[in-house]
Amino acid sequence: MTAQDTNCEEWQMADHKHGEMNISAQEDTFSGFVRWVTRATIYILIFLVLLAMING
């Protein structure tokens, strides 16, 4: 690498203001993920209980 490749003065970072980003899509996705995991866990537990009851 040359000195020109590592010159950080040319890079422009976006201005970040905390709390201004719209995160409704991420919140909906996370909510759906938590709902799916919760339901899958319940179904697996029910299946295991039924399996234990059948096998005695």
C-alpha positions in Angstrom: 0.0 0.0 0.0 1.1 3.5 -0.7 0.5 6.6 1.4 -2.1 7.6 -1.1 -4.2 4.4 -0.6 -4.4 5.0 3.2 -5.2 8.7 3.2 -8.3 9.1 5.3 -8.7 12.8 4.7 -10.4 12.1 1.4 -13.1 9.9 3.0 -16.4 11.5 3.8 -18.5 9.9 6.5 -22.3 10.6 6.7 -23.5 12.7 9.5 -25.1 10.5 12.2 -27.8 11.9 14.4 -29.0 9.4 17.1 -32.6 8.5 16.9 -33.5 9.8 13.5 -33.4 6.5 11.5 -36.7 4.8 10.7 -36.5 1.3 12.2 -40.1 0.2 11.8 -39.1 -2.5 9.2 -36.4 -3.9 11.5 -38.8 -3.9 14.4 -41.5 -5.7 12.4 -38.9 -8.3 11.2 -37.6 -8.9 14.8 -41.2 -9.2 16.1 -41.9 -11.8 13.5 -38.8 -13.7 14.3 -39.5 -13.7 18.0 -43.1 -14.9 17.3 -41.8 -17.7 15.0 -39.3 -18.9 17.6 -41.8 -18.8 20.4 -44.3 -20.9 18.4 -41.7 -23.3 17.2 -40.5 -23.9 20.8 -44.1 -24.5 22.0 -44.7 -27.0 19.1 -41.5 -28.8 19.8 -42.3 -29.0 23.6 -45.8 -30.3 22.8 -44.4 -32.9 20.4 -41.9 -34.1 23.1 -44.6 -34.4 25.7 -46.8 -36.4 23.4 -43.8 -38.6 22.4 -43.0 -39.2 26.1 -46.7 -40.1 26.7 -46.8 -42.5 23.8 -43.6 -44.3 24.7 -44.5 -44.5 28.4 
